[in-house]
Amino acid sequence: MRDLLKTELHLHLEGAAPPAFIRAKAGQKGLDLSRIFDTSGGYVQSDFATFLRVYEAACTALVTPQDFYDLTRAVLEESAAHGVIYTEAFLSPDFCGGGDLDAWRDYLAAIETAAIEMEGEAGIVLRGCVTCIRHFGPEKARAVARCAQETAGRFVTGFGLAGDENVLQPRDFAYAFDAAREAGLGLTAHAGEWAGPDSVRAALRDLRVTRIGHGVRAIEDPGLVEELAERGAVLEVCPGSNLALGLYPSLAQHPIDRLRRAGVKVTVSTDDPPHFRTTMTREYEGLNQRLGWEEADFTEISQTGLRAAFCDPDTRAAIGKRLEAR
């Protein structure tokens, strides 16, 4: 499973920071973040609200462009070790200069420099999906959308919405998504994880996205499942995340296989891997051992991810050749 070449579409850059990395950064800055680590040295795990608090506390150790350069290298090194050759990461200007455009350019330059280096060193390609945070509100989302508009290009290729699904409605972020669409960015939004099927419908209708982050609770509405299949909308499914946060009790009860069999396009990702004690290898192993997925299934999943990727045609073609060569 480790050696299979993989594509990943749903990865939060800050959420992928290894615990040891955050401890070291906190120590350099004299921050006491001991409360966010458990006795084993990993991140504290509990419910979704706790996860958000731990995530945002960890981000306080990431202050400078150099921090994000180091973070990008650390995250891509880990992803490449698990066979990922193309990945998209959610990048949050809120955590990179507070939404200020000039500061964002500095942080983005550091992230992109690290990405270019790791592409040469480890063969992994990164593209950025600028992401607003739902529970930070629509006004901050407008500032984030401006950051996305002004830096859209070969590296910044997507725009998304993350955060607490139970705060506000997708339509409240329509202005930000319209701005991102005008800039030619691919669009995705978290929905159908903590909120139900109606949140998926709202994201499709009000934000006009082509991909849905998670989206697994669509399974509760057969009509929506049929609509997703007909639209060709892609779900960025993160099974390990869903299990760790208690959305489903076991992989056997997770709907990824039922959605796929119903004709919905699904991909597999890790979300915030160290928070959920997962890797792409573990995701694949679980699907193989619990749901009987085999190499042909994983090849199809990676190809689905590549077709749905927010990247230029030349990048898509180059990654496609590497997938076909295996």
C-alpha positions as CSV (number, residue, x, y, z in Angstrom):
1,M,0.0,0.0,0.0
2,R,2.9,2.4,0.8
3,D,4.4,1.9,-2.7
4,L,1.3,2.6,-4.7
5,L,1.4,6.0,-6.3
6,K,-1.3,8.3,-4.9
7,T,-3.0,11.6,-5.4
8,E,-4.4,13.6,-2.4
9,L,-6.9,16.5,-2.7
10,H,-7.9,17.2,0.9
11,L,-4.9,18.1,3.2
12,H,-4.7,21.1,5.5
13,L,-1.2,22.4,5.5
14,E,-1.2,23.5,9.2
15,G,-3.2,20.5,10.2
16,A,-0.5,18.2,8.7
17,A,2.2,19.7,11.0
18,P,3.9,16.8,12.9
19,P,3.5,17.3,16.7
20,A,7.3,17.3,17.2
21,F,7.6,20.1,14.6
22,I,5.1,22.2,16.5
23,R,6.7,21.5,19.8
24,A,10.1,22.6,18.4
25,K,8.6,25.8,16.9
26,A,6.8,26.6,20.1
27,G,10.0,26.1,22.1
28,Q,11.9,28.5,19.8
29,K,9.3,31.1,20.5
30,G,8.9,30.5,24.3
31,L,5.3,29.3,23.9
32,D,3.8,26.8,26.3
33,L,1.6,24.6,24.2
34,S,1.8,21.5,26.4
35,R,-2.0,21.5,26.8
36,I,-2.4,20.4,23.2
37,F,-0.3,17.3,23.5
38,D,-1.1,14.0,25.2
39,T,1.2,11.8,27.2
40,S,2.4,10.0,24.1
41,G,3.5,13.2,22.5
42,G,0.7,13.3,19.9
43,Y,-2.1,15.9,19.6
44,V,-4.9,15.7,22.1
45,Q,-7.9,14.0,20.6
46,S,-11.5,14.3,21.6
47,D,-14.4,15.8,19.7
48,F,-14.5,18.2,16.8
49,A,-14.6,21.3,19.0
50,T,-11.5,20.1,20.8
51,F,-9.8,19.4,17.5
52,L,-10.5,23.0,16.3
53,R,-9.0,24.4,19.5
54,V,-5.9,22.3,19.3
55,Y,-5.5,23.1,15.6
56,E,-5.7,26.8,16.2
57,A,-3.4,26.7,19.2
58,A,-0.8,24.8,17.2
59,C,-1.0,27.5,14.5
60,T,0.2,30.1,17.1
61,A,3.7,28.5,16.8
62,L,3.7,29.2,13.0
63,V,4.5,32.9,12.9
64,T,6.9,33.7,10.1
65,P,7.3,32.9,6.4
66,Q,10.3,30.8,7.4
67,D,8.0,28.7,9.7
68,F,5.8,28.0,6.7
69,Y,8.7,27.2,4.5
70,D,9.9,24.6,7.1
71,L,6.4,23.3,7.6
72,T,5.8,22.8,3.8
73,R,9.0,20.8,3.5
74,A,8.1,18.7,6.6
75,V,4.6,17.9,5.3
76,L,5.7,17.1,1.8
77,E,8.5,14.8,3.0
78,E,5.9,12.8,5.0
79,S,3.4,12.7,2.1
80,A,6.1,11.6,-0.4
81,A,7.2,8.8,2.0
82,H,3.7,7.4,1.6
83,G,3.6,7.4,-2.2
84,V,1.9,10.7,-2.8
85,I,3.0,12.2,-6.1
86,Y,0.4,15.0,-6.4
87,T,-1.2,16.8,-3.5
88,E,-3.3,19.9,-2.9
89,A,-3.1,21.7,0.4
90,F,-5.5,24.1,2.0
91,L,-3.6,27.3,2.7
92,S,-5.1,29.9,5.1
93,P,-4.2,33.5,4.7
94,D,-5.9,34.0,8.1
95,F,-2.9,32.1,9.6
96,C,-0.4,33.7,7.2
97,G,-0.5,37.4,7.9
98,G,-4.0,37.7,9.1
99,G,-5.5,38.1,5.6
100,D,-3.2,41.1,4.7
101,L,-2.4,40.8,1.0
102,D,1.2,42.0,1.3
103,A,2.0,39.7,4.2
104,W,0.3,36.8,2.4
105,R,2.5,37.2,-0.6
106,D,5.6,36.8,1.6
107,Y,4.2,33.6,3.3
108,L,3.1,32.2,-0.1
109,A,6.5,32.8,-1.6
110,A,8.0,30.8,1.2
111,I,5.5,27.9,0.8
112,E,6.0,27.8,-3.0
113,T,9.8,27.9,-2.7
114,A,9.7,24.8,-0.4
115,A,7.2,23.1,-2.8
116,I,9.5,23.6,-5.8
117,E,12.5,22.3,-3.8
118,M,10.5,19.2,-2.7
119,E,9.3,18.5,-6.2
120,G,12.9,18.3,-7.3
121,E,14.1,16.3,-4.3
122,A,11.1,13.9,-3.7
123,G,9.1,14.0,-6.9
124,I,5.9,15.3,-5.1
125,V,3.9,18.1,-6.8
126,L,2.0,20.6,-4.6
127,R,-0.7,23.0,-5.6
128,G,-2.4,25.5,-3.2
129,C,-6.1,25.8,-2.4
130,V,-6.6,29.1,-0.6
131,T,-9.2,28.6,2.1
132,C,-11.4,30.8,4.2
133,I,-12.5,29.7,7.7
134,R,-16.2,29.5,8.1
135,H,-16.4,30.3,11.8
136,F,-14.2,33.4,11.2
137,G,-17.1,34.9,9.2
138,P,-17.9,36.3,5.7
139,E,-16.0,39.5,6.1
140,K,-12.7,37.7,6.7
141,A,-13.6,35.4,3.9
142,R,-13.7,38.4,1.5
143,A,-10.2,39.4,2.5
144,V,-9.0,35.8,2.0
145,A,-10.7,35.8,-1.5
146,R,-8.8,38.9,-2.4
147,C,-5.6,37.2,-1.4
148,A,-6.6,34.2,-3.6
149,Q,-7.5,36.5,-6.6
150,E,-4.3,38.4,-6.5
151,T,-2.0,35.4,-6.3
152,A,-3.9,32.9,-8.5
153,G,-1.7,31.2,-11.0
154,R,0.2,28.0,-11.6
155,F,0.7,27.4,-7.8
156,V,-2.5,28.8,-6.3
157,T,-5.2,27.0,-8.2
158,G,-8.1,26.5,-5.9
159,F,-10.4,28.2,-3.3
160,G,-12.2,26.5,-0.5
161,L,-14.2,26.9,2.7
162,A,-13.3,25.0,5.9
163,G,-14.1,25.3,9.6
164,D,-17.2,24.7,11.7
165,E,-20.1,23.6,9.4
166,N,-22.6,24.5,12.0
167,V,-21.8,28.2,11.9
168,L,-23.5,30.3,9.2
169,Q,-24.6,29.0,5.8
170,P,-22.8,28.5,2.5
171,R,-24.7,31.4,0.9
172,D,-23.0,33.7,3.4
173,F,-19.8,33.1,1.6
174,A,-21.1,33.5,-2.0
175,Y,-19.3,36.8,-2.5
176,A,-15.9,35.3,-1.7
177,F,-16.6,32.3,-4.0
178,D,-17.8,34.6,-6.9
179,A,-14.5,36.5,-6.6
180,A,-12.5,33.3,-6.6
181,R,-14.5,32.0,-9.6
182,E,-13.8,35.2,-11.5
183,A,-10.1,34.6,-10.9
184,G,-10.3,31.2,-12.6
185,L,-9.8,29.1,-9.4
186,G,-11.3,25.7,-8.8
187,L,-13.9,25.6,-6.1
188,T,-14.5,23.2,-3.2
189,A,-16.2,23.5,0.2
190,H,-16.4,21.4,3.4
191,A,-20.0,20.1,3.7
192,G,-21.8,17.0,4.7
193,E,-19.5,16.1,7.6
194,W,-21.0,17.6,10.7
195,A,-24.0,19.1,9.0
196,G,-26.3,16.8,7.0
197,P,-27.1,16.3,3.4
198,D,-28.7,19.8,3.1
199,S,-25.3,21.3,3.6
200,V,-24.0,19.5,0.6
201,R,-27.0,20.7,-1.5
202,A,-26.4,24.3,-0.3
203,A,-22.7,24.2,-1.2
204,L,-23.5,22.9,-4.7
205,R,-26.3,25.4,-5.2
206,D,-25.0,28.6,-3.5
207,L,-21.3,28.3,-4.0
208,R,-21.3,26.3,-7.3
209,V,-18.4,24.1,-6.3
210,T,-17.3,21.1,-8.3
211,R,-15.8,19.3,-5.3
212,I,-17.1,18.7,-1.7
213,G,-14.8,18.3,1.2
214,H,-16.0,15.1,3.0
215,G,-19.6,15.0,1.8
216,V,-20.2,11.6,3.3
217,R,-23.5,12.4,4.9
218,A,-25.0,12.7,1.4
219,I,-25.5,8.9,1.9
220,E,-28.5,9.8,4.1
221,D,-30.4,11.3,1.1
222,P,-30.7,8.9,-1.8
223,G,-31.9,11.7,-4.1
224,L,-28.7,13.6,-3.3
225,V,-26.6,10.6,-4.0
226,E,-28.2,10.3,-7.4
227,E,-27.7,14.0,-8.0
228,L,-24.0,13.8,-7.1
229,A,-23.5,10.9,-9.5
230,E,-25.3,12.8,-12.3
231,R,-23.4,16.0,-11.7
232,G,-20.0,14.2,-11.6
233,A,-19.3,16.1,-8.4
234,V,-16.3,14.8,-6.5
235,L,-16.2,14.0,-2.8
236,E,-12.9,14.5,-1.0
237,V,-13.4,11.6,1.5
238,C,-11.2,11.3,4.6
239,P,-12.2,8.0,6.2
240,G,-9.6,8.1,9.0
241,S,-10.6,11.6,10.0
242,N,-14.3,10.6,10.1
243,L,-13.5,7.6,12.4
244,A,-11.2,9.5,14.7
245,L,-13.8,12.2,15.3
246,G,-16.6,9.7,15.9
247,L,-18.6,10.4,12.8
248,Y,-18.8,6.7,12.1
249,P,-17.9,3.9,14.6
250,S,-15.9,1.7,12.1
251,L,-14.7,1.6,8.5
252,A,-17.3,-1.1,7.8
253,Q,-20.0,1.4,8.6
254,H,-18.4,4.2,6.7
255,P,-20.3,5.1,3.5
256,I,-17.3,5.6,1.1
257,D,-17.9,2.2,-0.6
258,R,-21.7,2.6,-0.9
259,L,-21.2,6.1,-2.4
260,R,-18.7,4.8,-4.9
261,R,-20.9,1.8,-5.9
262,A,-23.8,4.3,-6.4
263,G,-21.7,6.1,-9.0
264,V,-20.5,9.0,-6.9
265,K,-16.9,10.0,-7.7
266,V,-14.8,9.7,-4.5
267,T,-11.2,10.3,-3.6
268,V,-9.2,9.4,-0.5
269,S,-7.3,11.9,1.7
270,T,-5.9,12.3,5.2
271,D,-7.4,15.7,6.1
272,D,-5.1,16.5,9.2
273,P,-3.1,13.3,9.4
274,P,-1.2,13.6,12.7
275,H,-4.3,14.8,14.5
276,F,-6.1,11.7,13.4
277,R,-3.2,9.2,13.7
278,T,-3.3,8.4,10.0
279,T,-1.2,8.4,6.8
280,M,-2.2,7.7,3.2
281,T,-0.7,4.3,3.6
282,R,-3.0,3.6,6.6
283,E,-6.0,4.9,4.7
284,Y,-5.3,2.5,1.9
285,E,-4.5,-0.4,4.2
286,G,-7.8,0.1,6.0
287,L,-9.8,0.1,2.7
288,N,-8.0,-3.0,1.6
289,Q,-8.4,-4.9,4.8
290,R,-11.9,-3.8,5.8
291,L,-13.6,-3.1,2.5
292,G,-11.7,-5.4,0.2
293,W,-10.4,-2.7,-2.2
294,E,-7.6,-3.9,-4.4
295,E,-4.9,-2.3,-6.5
296,A,-7.3,-1.6,-9.4
297,D,-9.6,0.3,-7.0
298,F,-6.8,2.4,-5.7
299,T,-5.6,3.1,-9.3
300,E,-9.1,4.3,-10.1
301,I,-9.2,6.5,-7.0
302,S,-5.9,8.2,-7.9
303,Q,-7.1,8.8,-11.4
304,T,-10.3,10.3,-10.2
305,G,-8.3,12.6,-7.9
306,L,-6.1,13.6,-10.9
307,R,-9.1,14.4,-13.1
308,A,-10.6,16.5,-10.3
309,A,-7.4,18.2,-9.4
310,F,-7.1,22.0,-9.6
311,C,-4.0,22.1,-11.8
312,D,-2.9,23.1,-15.3
313,P,-3.1,20.6,-18.2
314,D,0.7,20.1,-18.4
315,T,0.8,19.1,-14.7
316,R,-2.1,16.8,-15.1
317,A,-0.5,15.1,-18.1
318,A,2.8,14.7,-16.3
319,I,1.2,13.1,-13.2
320,G,-1.0,10.9,-15.4
321,K,2.0,9.5,-17.1
322,R,3.6,8.6,-13.8
323,L,0.4,6.9,-12.6
324,E,0.1,4.9,-15.9
325,A,3.8,3.8,-15.7
326,R,3.0,1.9,-12.5
